[in-house]
Amino acid sequence: MPHALVYGGAGALGRSVVSQFRQANWTVVSLDFAKNDDAHTNILLDKASASSLSASGSRILADVSSALPANTKLDAIITVAGGWAGGNLADDSLFESTEMMISQSVHTSIIAAKLAARHLREGGLLTLTGASAATHGTPGMWPLIAYGMAKAAVHQLVKSAAGPNSGLPAGAKVTAITLDTPMNRKFMADADTSTWTPLDDISSKFLAWAESKEAVDSGSLFRLVTANSKTDFVPVI
């Protein structure tokens, strides 16, 4: 039975991913601050150390090593942890927003990549969460300075991890998607909801990649485009 770890497995998308993989007879580990009863194993994160990459990363590495059976490799690491913050350079909360975005997007991504280097099987799948907006500047009507900067770092990590001598197992695939979730959507009251991607469309794509039923180029970033009840995964960079 293949094994998957879902980083952010108790969030909206994480729960969809855990459910999809469970239904496909995968053994699933959820890594989050809250428990997901649908997962086979839950590793609960420590809020007290969450802002420290060295502290949280070291603890997560140890907890995952303890949770996996001996000589077990993960077939997929699906990273759907993250957050959202608006604001421009004039905002009083800029520093706090930047710290939060780096913790929620950059720290989680580099921890997931380190887990992949240690526990992913050869030819396995690592997915991270990027942002289409972060492929260019993010000022404007909805300024996203801290968010855009953090997500741009995730994109760079995808490209670096996909390259030679990155430290990932041979043949491993690393990719990122851009998405919106219920937490993002509550800040976008004027958006066209008919274009929002159903979370099951995303989790089913992850499963297809993980089971090699659909090919994916390592280093790809995909923008999700939904129209007329059909979702396309469009390469961005």
DOVEXKE-234589 format. One record per residue (C-alpha): residue number from 1; residue in three letters; chain; x, y, z negated. Coordinates in steps of 0.25 Angstrom, whole numbers, plus 5000, padded with zeros to 4 digits. Last residue first. Layout:
<rs>
k|r|c|x|y|z
NUM|ALA|A|X|Y|Z
...
</rs>
This chain:
<rs>
k|r|c|x|y|z
237|ILE|A|5027|5116|5061
236|VAL|A|5012|5117|5062
235|PRO|A|5007|5103|5067
234|VAL|A|4992|5103|5068
233|PHE|A|4984|5092|5060
232|ASP|A|4970|5093|5066
231|THR|A|4958|5091|5058
230|LYS|A|4944|5089|5064
229|SER|A|4931|5093|5058
228|ASN|A|4928|5103|5069
227|ALA|A|4941|5110|5065
226|THR|A|4952|5107|5056
225|VAL|A|4967|5111|5058
224|LEU|A|4977|5106|5048
223|ARG|A|4991|5112|5050
222|PHE|A|5002|5102|5050
221|LEU|A|5017|5103|5046
220|SER|A|5026|5092|5052
219|GLY|A|5039|5088|5047
218|SER|A|5038|5073|5049
217|ASP|A|5029|5071|5062
216|VAL|A|5016|5064|5058
215|ALA|A|5011|5051|5065
214|GLU|A|4997|5046|5062
213|LYS|A|4993|5032|5057
212|SER|A|5007|5033|5050
211|GLU|A|5000|5029|5036
210|ALA|A|5005|5042|5030
209|TRP|A|5001|5050|5042
208|ALA|A|4987|5045|5043
207|LEU|A|4986|5046|5028
206|PHE|A|4990|5061|5028
205|LYS|A|4980|5063|5039
204|SER|A|4969|5057|5031
203|SER|A|4973|5066|5019
202|ILE|A|4972|5078|5028
201|ASP|A|4958|5075|5035
200|ASP|A|4953|5071|5021
199|LEU|A|4956|5085|5016
198|PRO|A|4946|5091|5026
197|THR|A|4953|5102|5034
196|TRP|A|4947|5116|5033
195|THR|A|4943|5122|5046
194|SER|A|4928|5122|5043
193|THR|A|4931|5130|5031
192|ASP|A|4934|5143|5038
191|ALA|A|4942|5151|5028
190|ASP|A|4935|5163|5021
189|ALA|A|4936|5157|5007
188|MET|A|4951|5153|5008
187|PHE|A|4956|5153|4994
186|LYS|A|4946|5142|4990
185|ARG|A|4952|5134|5002
184|ASN|A|4966|5133|4997
183|MET|A|4961|5125|4984
182|PRO|A|4951|5117|4993
181|THR|A|4963|5113|5002
180|ASP|A|4969|5119|5014
179|LEU|A|4980|5112|5023
178|THR|A|4993|5112|5029
177|ILE|A|5000|5099|5032
176|ALA|A|5014|5094|5029
175|THR|A|5023|5083|5035
174|VAL|A|5034|5074|5030
173|LYS|A|5036|5060|5037
172|ALA|A|5046|5050|5031
171|GLY|A|5054|5043|5041
170|ALA|A|5066|5041|5032
169|PRO|A|5063|5045|5018
168|LEU|A|5064|5060|5015
167|GLY|A|5077|5066|5011
166|SER|A|5077|5077|5021
165|ASN|A|5089|5071|5029
164|PRO|A|5082|5074|5042
163|GLY|A|5070|5083|5043
162|ALA|A|5055|5080|5038
161|ALA|A|5058|5085|5024
160|SER|A|5064|5098|5029
159|LYS|A|5052|5101|5038
158|VAL|A|5042|5098|5027
157|LEU|A|5050|5106|5017
156|GLN|A|5049|5118|5026
155|HIS|A|5034|5117|5027
154|VAL|A|5033|5116|5012
153|ALA|A|5041|5129|5011
152|ALA|A|5032|5135|5020
151|LYS|A|5021|5131|5010
150|ALA|A|5027|5138|4999
149|MET|A|5029|5151|5007
148|GLY|A|5015|5151|5012
147|TYR|A|5009|5149|4998
146|ALA|A|5017|5160|4992
145|ILE|A|5014|5170|5003
144|LEU|A|5000|5166|5006
143|PRO|A|4993|5179|5011
142|TRP|A|4979|5177|5015
141|MET|A|4976|5189|5024
140|GLY|A|4990|5190|5029
139|PRO|A|5004|5184|5023
138|THR|A|5007|5169|5025
137|GLY|A|5019|5169|5035
136|HIS|A|5020|5157|5044
135|THR|A|5020|5142|5043
134|ALA|A|5014|5144|5029
133|ALA|A|5000|5146|5034
132|SER|A|5000|5132|5039
131|ALA|A|5002|5127|5025
130|GLY|A|5010|5115|5020
129|THR|A|5007|5103|5012
128|LEU|A|5017|5091|5011
127|THR|A|5016|5077|5017
126|LEU|A|5026|5066|5015
125|LEU|A|5024|5053|5023
124|GLY|A|5032|5040|5023
123|GLY|A|5042|5035|5033
122|GLU|A|5052|5030|5023
121|ARG|A|5044|5029|5010
120|LEU|A|5042|5041|5001
119|HIS|A|5047|5040|4987
118|ARG|A|5060|5049|4985
117|ALA|A|5060|5058|4997
116|ALA|A|5045|5059|4997
115|LEU|A|5045|5063|4982
114|LYS|A|5055|5074|4985
113|ALA|A|5046|5078|4997
112|ALA|A|5034|5078|4987
111|ILE|A|5042|5086|4977
110|ILE|A|5046|5096|4988
109|SER|A|5031|5098|4992
108|THR|A|5026|5099|4978
107|HIS|A|5036|5110|4975
106|VAL|A|5034|5118|4988
105|SER|A|5018|5118|4987
104|GLN|A|5013|5119|4973
103|SER|A|5026|5125|4966
102|ILE|A|5029|5134|4978
101|MET|A|5015|5139|4978
100|MET|A|5014|5141|4963
99|GLU|A|5028|5149|4963
98|THR|A|5023|5157|4975
97|SER|A|5010|5161|4968
96|GLU|A|5017|5165|4955
95|PHE|A|5026|5174|4962
94|LEU|A|5016|5180|4971
93|SER|A|5006|5182|4960
92|ASP|A|5007|5198|4960
91|ASP|A|5004|5197|4975
90|ALA|A|5011|5207|4984
89|LEU|A|5019|5196|4991
88|ASN|A|5006|5189|4996
87|GLY|A|4995|5180|4990
86|GLY|A|4989|5167|4991
85|ALA|A|4991|5154|4984
84|TRP|A|4989|5139|4987
83|GLY|A|4993|5126|4982
82|GLY|A|5000|5113|4984
81|ALA|A|4999|5098|4983
80|VAL|A|4995|5090|4995
79|THR|A|5008|5081|4996
78|ILE|A|5006|5068|5002
77|ILE|A|5017|5058|5000
76|ALA|A|5016|5046|5008
75|ASP|A|5022|5031|5009
74|LEU|A|5027|5032|4995
73|LYS|A|5038|5022|4991
72|THR|A|5036|5011|4981
71|ASN|A|5049|5004|4975
70|ALA|A|5043|5004|4961
69|PRO|A|5029|5009|4960
68|LEU|A|5027|5024|4961
67|ALA|A|5022|5031|4949
66|SER|A|5036|5032|4942
65|SER|A|5043|5038|4954
64|VAL|A|5031|5048|4956
63|ASP|A|5032|5053|4942
62|ALA|A|5047|5055|4943
61|LEU|A|5047|5062|4956
60|ILE|A|5035|5071|4950
59|ARG|A|5043|5074|4937
58|SER|A|5055|5078|4945
57|GLY|A|5047|5087|4955
56|SER|A|5039|5094|4943
55|ALA|A|5051|5098|4936
54|SER|A|5060|5101|4947
53|LEU|A|5049|5109|4955
52|SER|A|5044|5116|4942
51|SER|A|5030|5123|4944
50|ALA|A|5023|5109|4941
49|SER|A|5031|5106|4928
48|ALA|A|5019|5109|4918
47|LYS|A|5009|5105|4928
46|ASP|A|5014|5090|4928
45|LEU|A|5009|5082|4939
44|LEU|A|5001|5070|4938
43|ILE|A|5005|5057|4945
42|ASN|A|4992|5049|4949
41|THR|A|4993|5035|4954
40|HIS|A|4982|5027|4963
39|ALA|A|4976|5040|4967
38|ASP|A|4961|5042|4967
37|ASP|A|4961|5047|4953
36|ASN|A|4968|5059|4957
35|LYS|A|4975|5065|4944
34|ALA|A|4978|5080|4943
33|PHE|A|4991|5087|4943
32|ASP|A|4995|5080|4956
31|LEU|A|5002|5067|4962
30|SER|A|4993|5057|4967
29|VAL|A|4999|5043|4970
28|VAL|A|4992|5035|4981
27|THR|A|4992|5020|4985
26|TRP|A|4987|5019|4999
25|ASN|A|4975|5011|5003
24|ALA|A|4970|5020|5014
23|GLN|A|4958|5025|5004
22|ARG|A|4969|5029|4994
21|PHE|A|4976|5037|5005
20|GLN|A|4964|5045|5008
19|SER|A|4960|5047|4994
18|VAL|A|4974|5052|4989
17|VAL|A|4974|5061|5001
16|SER|A|4960|5067|4998
15|ARG|A|4964|5069|4984
14|GLY|A|4976|5076|4988
13|LEU|A|4969|5085|4997
12|ALA|A|4960|5090|4986
11|GLY|A|4970|5090|4975
10|ALA|A|4973|5077|4966
9|GLY|A|4984|5071|4975
8|GLY|A|4993|5083|4975
7|TYR|A|5005|5075|4979
6|VAL|A|4999|5063|4985
5|LEU|A|5008|5051|4984
4|ALA|A|5006|5039|4994
3|HIS|A|5009|5024|4993
2|PRO|A|5006|5014|5004
1|MET|A|5000|5000|5000
</rs>
